[in-house]
């Protein structure tokens, strides 16, 4: 194991919290929202992240749809360009093969 892996392992190792940590956190929550913990208990004092409004949800959905369409369009365009490039390469091979066949026939006539 190299030194970077050892440093990461020691930095990410599980460490027990210091004594009294839970009490200090509970007190900090009580100070942040006085009265909320005493009315409904410690679980109800937690803050809840509000869900976006209906208008914001619609804008988010429209933005997500636009991103998906742009990505899909980009992938589709690259796929189309690949098909076009393949057709061009095949056409070049056909032309080169035809010219080689013509040259081969001409050399055959000259050699006889």
C-alpha positions in Angstrom: 0.0 0.0 0.0 1.5 3.3 -1.0 1.6 6.4 1.3 -1.5 8.0 -0.4 -3.6 5.0 0.3 -2.4 4.9 3.9 -3.2 8.6 4.4 -6.7 8.2 3.0 -7.3 5.1 5.1 -6.3 7.0 8.3 -8.3 10.1 7.3 -11.4 8.1 6.5 -11.2 5.7 9.4 -14.1 5.7 11.8 -13.6 7.8 14.9 -15.8 7.9 18.0 -17.3 11.3 18.9 -16.0 13.0 22.0 -17.9 12.5 25.2 -21.0 14.8 25.5 -21.3 15.3 21.8 -25.0 14.2 21.6 -25.9 16.6 24.4 -24.2 19.5 22.8 -25.9 18.9 19.5 -29.3 18.7 21.2 -28.6 21.9 23.1 -27.6 23.6 19.8 -30.8 22.5 18.2 -32.9 23.8 21.1 -31.1 27.1 20.9 -31.7 27.4 17.2 -35.4 26.9 17.5 -36.6 27.7 21.0 -39.9 26.2 22.0 -40.1 23.7 19.1 -38.4 20.9 20.9 -40.4 21.3 24.1 -43.8 21.3 22.2 -43.4 18.2 20.0 -40.3 16.5 21.3 -36.7 16.3 19.9 -37.7 14.7 16.5 -40.1 17.4 15.5 -37.4 20.1 16.1 -35.4 19.0 13.1 -35.6 21.3 10.1 -37.3 20.1 7.0 -36.2 21.1 3.5 -39.1 22.6 1.7 -40.1 21.0 -1.6 -40.1 23.5 -4.5 -43.4 25.0 -5.4 -45.5 23.8 -8.4 -44.1 26.5 -10.6 -40.5 25.7 -9.7 -41.2 22.0 -10.2 -42.5 22.7 -13.7 -39.5 24.8 -14.5 -37.2 22.1 -13.2 -39.0 19.5 -15.3 -38.8 21.7 -18.4 -35.1 22.3 -17.8 -34.5 18.5 -17.3 -36.4 17.7 -20.5 -34.4 20.3 -22.4 -31.1 18.9 -21.1 -32.3 15.3 -22.1 -33.3 16.5 -25.6 -30.0 18.3 -26.1 -28.0 15.2 -25.0 -30.2 13.0 -27.1 -29.8 15.3 -30.1 -26.1 15.4 -29.7 -25.9 11.6 -29.6 -28.2 11.3 -32.5 -26.2 13.8 -34.5 -22.9 12.0 -33.8 -24.6 8.7 -34.8 -25.8 10.3 -38.0 -22.3 11.7 -38.8 -20.9 8.2 -38.2 -23.3 6.7 -40.7 -22.5 9.4 -43.3 -18.7 8.8 -42.7 -19.2 5.0 -43.1 -21.0 5.6 -46.4 -18.3 7.9 -47.7 -15.6 5.3 -46.8 -17.5 2.6 -48.5 -18.0 4.8 -51.6 -14.2 5.5 -51.6 -13.5 1.8 -51.4 -15.9 1.1 -54.3 -14.3 3.7 -56.5 -10.7 2.6 -55.6 -11.7 -1.1 -56.2 -13.2 -0.2 -59.6 -10.1 1.7 -60.6 -7.9 -1.2 -59.5 -10.0 -3.7 -61.5 -9.7 -1.4 -64.5 -5.9 -1.2 -64.1 -5.7 -4.9 -63.6 -7.6 -5.6 -66.8 -5.5 -3.1 -68.7 -2.2 -4.7 -67.4 -3.6 -8.1 -68.4 -4.2 -6.9 -72.0 -0.7 -5.4 -72.3 1.0 -8.5 -70.9 -0.7 -10.8 -73.5 
